[in-house]
Amino acid sequence: MTDLTRRSLLGVGAGAAALGAVAGVGGAYAAQRTDGSGPATPSVDDQVVAFRGEHQAGITTPAQDRMHFVALDVTTTDRDELRDLLKTWTRAAERMTAGAEAAPGGVVGGGPYGVPEDTGEAYDLDAADLTITIGYGPSLFDGRFGLADRRPEGLRELPAFVGDDLDPARSGGDLCIQACANDPQVAVHAVRNLVRLGFGVGSVRWSQLGFGRTSSTSRSQTTPRNLFGFKDGTNNVKSEDGAALDDHVWVQPEDVPGATSWLAGGSYLVARRIRMHVEVWDRTTLQEQEQVVGRTKGEGAPLGQKAEFDTLDLTTPGADGQPAIPADAHVALAHESRLGGIRILRRGYNFTDGSDGLGHLDAGLFFVAFMRDAHRQFVPMQKALAAKDRLNEYIEHTGSAVFACPPGLTADEHWGQRLFS
């Protein structure tokens, strides 16, 4: 590890070169705390995910265990204030993903009479594979900031779907921040400090905490289970599938001509808060549960097959001679063979937000997915599911949003730089 003390690390300037030095340390708190109180345990390199690159981290990055997602409304009408906020966020995000404070000496370095520039709850914690991903909502391009001609054609609000019960207070937003980490406090710390830095420029519209990833984004990961107890995301696009990512996840240059070219290399993010009626599900027979999903609950195999990754064959007969997987099972309707080859990269999380006041858990799936075009991929998929999915008896969609996530940053770039250039 580079021989830097925490004091020298966090005392560097906030420019790109200094940020590169922070990221290069590869650990949360180097060798010594800012207050000189003694050595801190150095973190290991594999707890830091590179902040800069061709694409934003937090999309194909192996999905971490925890997430804090927030959507914000921009309250200023000053174009320069918005651009400066995105630049400030870039500096703070790069520091925090390297395990450093949001600003040099942010926790105690400003002295007893200064307002701390870092909230401090992650002061003794490692980077925990923190990734911070940003996105822009359709409403950001409404004319307030002279960006109307820069809105990509695909960045439009999602249509209404059959069965939706959307809460406007849990939907939409001008900006979004997705912070994922293997420590919940690290993820919350990241969002909290970016929101703090945006005071007077933007305000929180809604937020969601998530635990227990509900999909795998790398072949190195095992398939997790959702709150219904089933393996989720077996056939997800994986980070190792380069051709599939280009076809289904990354926005290509030909998709965004002219003034919208800033999004090339980026991706569209769809977020849906899905309430799961777990009490009803928990009183349902195993056979019915498996017929609804289309997979076995234990192994996760497609009905009619033996292993999780066996090919999903919608024609394999069951004991009664009919297809083992019902035509209205969830996996049947969501399968690419039924959708003209459509695939998306799922990156959702479980949530439990207390109770609904009626003796039921307010729990479910915070569905997050990335794709090349939300209206050509997610919309037809969700229309098919909303119309016929047997799972609809047990779920309802209560929140919804779509964002355009710009590509990754080069060494000297900041968020918003291509958007405003």
QUIQUI-V248022 format. One record per residue. N is the residue number from 1. RES is the residue in one letter. OMEGA is omega in radians with two decimals (none if undefined). Layout:
n=<N	N>
res=<RES	RES>
omega=<OMEGA	OMEGA>
This chain:
n=<1	2	3	4	5	6	7	8	9	10	11	12	13	14	15	16	17	18	19	20	21	22	23	24	25	26	27	28	29	30	31	32	33	34	35	36	37	38	39	40	41	42	43	44	45	46	47	48	49	50	51	52	53	54	55	56	57	58	59	60	61	62	63	64	65	66	67	68	69	70	71	72	73	74	75	76	77	78	79	80	81	82	83	84	85	86	87	88	89	90	91	92	93	94	95	96	97	98	99	100	101	102	103	104	105	106	107	108	109	110	111	112	113	114	115	116	117	118	119	120	121	122	123	124	125	126	127	128	129	130	131	132	133	134	135	136	137	138	139	140	141	142	143	144	145	146	147	148	149	150	151	152	153	154	155	156	157	158	159	160	161	162	163	164	165	166	167	168	169	170	171	172	173	174	175	176	177	178	179	180	181	182	183	184	185	186	187	188	189	190	191	192	193	194	195	196	197	198	199	200	201	202	203	204	205	206	207	208	209	210	211	212	213	214	215	216	217	218	219	220	221	222	223	224	225	226	227	228	229	230	231	232	233	234	235	236	237	238	239	240	241	242	243	244	245	246	247	248	249	250	251	252	253	254	255	256	257	258	259	260	261	262	263	264	265	266	267	268	269	270	271	272	273	274	275	276	277	278	279	280	281	282	283	284	285	286	287	288	289	290	291	292	293	294	295	296	297	298	299	300	301	302	303	304	305	306	307	308	309	310	311	312	313	314	315	316	317	318	319	320	321	322	323	324	325	326	327	328	329	330	331	332	333	334	335	336	337	338	339	340	341	342	343	344	345	346	347	348	349	350	351	352	353	354	355	356	357	358	359	360	361	362	363	364	365	366	367	368	369	370	371	372	373	374	375	376	377	378	379	380	381	382	383	384	385	386	387	388	389	390	391	392	393	394	395	396	397	398	399	400	401	402	403	404	405	406	407	408	409	410	411	412	413	414	415	416	417	418	419	420	421>
res=<M	T	D	L	T	R	R	S	L	L	G	V	G	A	G	A	A	A	L	G	A	V	A	G	V	G	G	A	Y	A	A	Q	R	T	D	G	S	G	P	A	T	P	S	V	D	D	Q	V	V	A	F	R	G	E	H	Q	A	G	I	T	T	P	A	Q	D	R	M	H	F	V	A	L	D	V	T	T	T	D	R	D	E	L	R	D	L	L	K	T	W	T	R	A	A	E	R	M	T	A	G	A	E	A	A	P	G	G	V	V	G	G	G	P	Y	G	V	P	E	D	T	G	E	A	Y	D	L	D	A	A	D	L	T	I	T	I	G	Y	G	P	S	L	F	D	G	R	F	G	L	A	D	R	R	P	E	G	L	R	E	L	P	A	F	V	G	D	D	L	D	P	A	R	S	G	G	D	L	C	I	Q	A	C	A	N	D	P	Q	V	A	V	H	A	V	R	N	L	V	R	L	G	F	G	V	G	S	V	R	W	S	Q	L	G	F	G	R	T	S	S	T	S	R	S	Q	T	T	P	R	N	L	F	G	F	K	D	G	T	N	N	V	K	S	E	D	G	A	A	L	D	D	H	V	W	V	Q	P	E	D	V	P	G	A	T	S	W	L	A	G	G	S	Y	L	V	A	R	R	I	R	M	H	V	E	V	W	D	R	T	T	L	Q	E	Q	E	Q	V	V	G	R	T	K	G	E	G	A	P	L	G	Q	K	A	E	F	D	T	L	D	L	T	T	P	G	A	D	G	Q	P	A	I	P	A	D	A	H	V	A	L	A	H	E	S	R	L	G	G	I	R	I	L	R	R	G	Y	N	F	T	D	G	S	D	G	L	G	H	L	D	A	G	L	F	F	V	A	F	M	R	D	A	H	R	Q	F	V	P	M	Q	K	A	L	A	A	K	D	R	L	N	E	Y	I	E	H	T	G	S	A	V	F	A	C	P	P	G	L	T	A	D	E	H	W	G	Q	R	L	F	S>
omega=<3.12	-3.07	3.10	3.01	3.10	3.13	-3.11	3.13	-3.03	3.09	-3.12	-3.13	-3.04	-3.13	-3.07	-3.12	3.12	3.12	3.08	3.11	3.10	-3.11	-3.09	3.13	3.07	-3.14	-3.01	-2.98	3.02	-2.98	-3.06	3.12	-3.11	-3.08	3.09	-3.03	3.09	-3.07	3.01	-3.13	3.13	3.08	-3.12	-3.02	-3.04	3.03	3.14	3.07	-3.12	-3.12	-3.07	3.14	-3.09	3.14	3.09	2.99	3.12	3.09	3.07	3.06	3.07	-2.98	3.11	-3.02	-3.05	-3.13	2.91	-3.09	3.11	3.01	-3.06	2.94	3.06	-3.05	3.08	3.00	-3.11	-3.11	-3.11	3.12	3.11	3.14	3.14	3.10	3.14	3.08	3.11	3.10	-3.13	3.14	-3.10	-3.11	-3.13	3.10	-3.07	3.10	3.04	3.12	3.14	3.08	-3.11	3.07	3.13	-3.14	-2.96	-3.05	-3.08	-3.03	-3.13	3.11	-3.02	-3.07	3.10	3.06	-3.12	3.12	3.01	-3.02	2.90	-3.05	3.08	-3.01	-3.09	-3.04	3.07	-3.12	3.03	3.13	-3.13	2.95	3.11	-3.08	-3.09	3.09	-3.13	3.13	3.13	-3.08	3.11	-3.05	-3.05	3.10	-3.12	-2.99	3.12	-3.07	-3.03	-3.11	-3.13	3.10	3.09	-3.11	-3.11	-3.12	3.12	3.12	3.11	3.10	3.04	3.10	3.09	3.09	3.12	3.02	-2.96	3.04	-3.14	3.13	3.09	-3.04	3.04	3.13	3.09	-3.10	2.98	3.03	3.03	3.08	3.12	-3.13	3.06	3.04	-3.08	-3.11	3.09	3.13	3.13	3.11	-3.11	-3.12	-3.11	-3.09	3.07	3.07	3.12	3.14	-3.13	-3.12	-3.13	3.11	3.12	3.13	-3.11	3.04	3.06	3.11	-3.13	2.99	3.12	3.10	3.07	-3.13	-3.14	3.05	3.05	3.10	3.10	3.10	3.12	-3.08	3.00	-3.14	-3.13	3.11	3.06	-3.07	3.00	3.07	-3.13	3.02	-2.99	3.04	-3.12	-3.07	-3.12	2.96	-3.09	-3.10	-3.14	-3.07	-3.03	-3.12	3.13	3.10	3.12	-3.10	-2.93	-3.00	-3.03	3.04	-3.10	-3.11	-3.12	3.12	-2.99	-3.11	3.00	-3.04	-3.14	-3.06	3.12	-3.09	-3.13	-3.07	3.09	-3.10	3.02	3.13	3.01	3.09	3.11	3.05	-3.04	3.08	3.12	-3.13	-2.99	-3.12	3.10	3.14	-3.07	3.09	-3.11	-3.10	3.11	-3.13	3.13	3.11	-3.11	3.09	3.11	-3.08	-3.08	3.10	3.03	-3.07	-3.10	-3.07	-3.06	-3.13	3.00	3.13	-3.08	3.13	-3.04	-3.02	-3.06	-3.03	3.00	-3.12	3.11	-3.08	-3.06	3.14	3.14	-3.10	3.03	-3.09	-3.12	3.14	3.08	3.11	-3.11	3.09	3.13	-3.10	-3.13	3.04	-3.07	-3.07	3.12	-3.10	-3.10	-3.05	-3.08	-3.14	3.11	-3.00	3.11	3.10	-3.12	3.02	3.06	3.06	-3.11	-3.12	-3.03	-3.10	2.98	2.99	2.96	-3.07	3.11	-3.12	-3.11	-3.12	-3.14	3.12	-3.14	3.05	2.98	-2.99	3.10	-3.10	2.95	-3.06	3.02	3.13	3.12	-3.07	-3.11	-3.14	-3.06	-3.06	3.09	-3.11	-3.08	-3.04	3.11	3.09	-3.10	3.07	3.12	3.14	-3.10	-3.07	-2.93	-3.00	3.10	-3.13	-3.09	3.11	-3.02	-3.08	2.94	3.14	-3.04	3.12	-3.06	3.08	3.04	-3.12	3.01	3.14	-3.10	3.13	3.11	-3.04	2.97	-2.99	-3.02	-3.07	2.99	3.11	3.12	-3.06	3.12	3.14	-3.06	-3.10	none>
